[in-house]
Amino acid sequence: MVIETACEEETADAGAELAQALRPGDVLAFHGDLGAGKTAFIRGVARGLGIEARVSSPTFTIVNEYPGRVPLFHFDMYRLASSEELFEIGWEDYLERGGVCCVEWTENVEDAMPEDAVHVRIEKTGERTRKIVVTGGGRF
């Protein structure tokens, strides 16, 4: 699936739309440069999952948890050196909790991603425009 957006709000709307196809236990592996729109997209995913809390990047805490009809676990792997560190904070436990895991900076922990992860690649195509490519998970 390829989506093109013209502003941050449209990027979030694309996330909300994708959330309608997500199931408990899904992992979304995000790829994209700093400022590409990963967190904006995840804000939309949260909205689509019925989460009303303000979603922010967990850069310093590694993971933020948001309760909803399906919980959202928002990871930021920017500061991790390897997947070993991810397993140390309980990655496997999060996978078993029945929520949706959104993982920013997947490149740092690629070997920890499940085979059926949904990959979301966000590319800046202009100052405000984005190209979003969603693949994997057996559905996209």
Secondary structure, 3 states (H helix, E strand, C coil): CEEEECCHHHHHHHHHHHHCCCCCCCEEEEECCCCCCHHHHHHHHHHHCCCCCCCCCCCCCCEEEECCCCCEEEEECCCCCCHHHHHHCCHHHHHHCCCEEEEECHHHHHHHCCCCCEEEEEEECCCCCEEEEEEECCCC
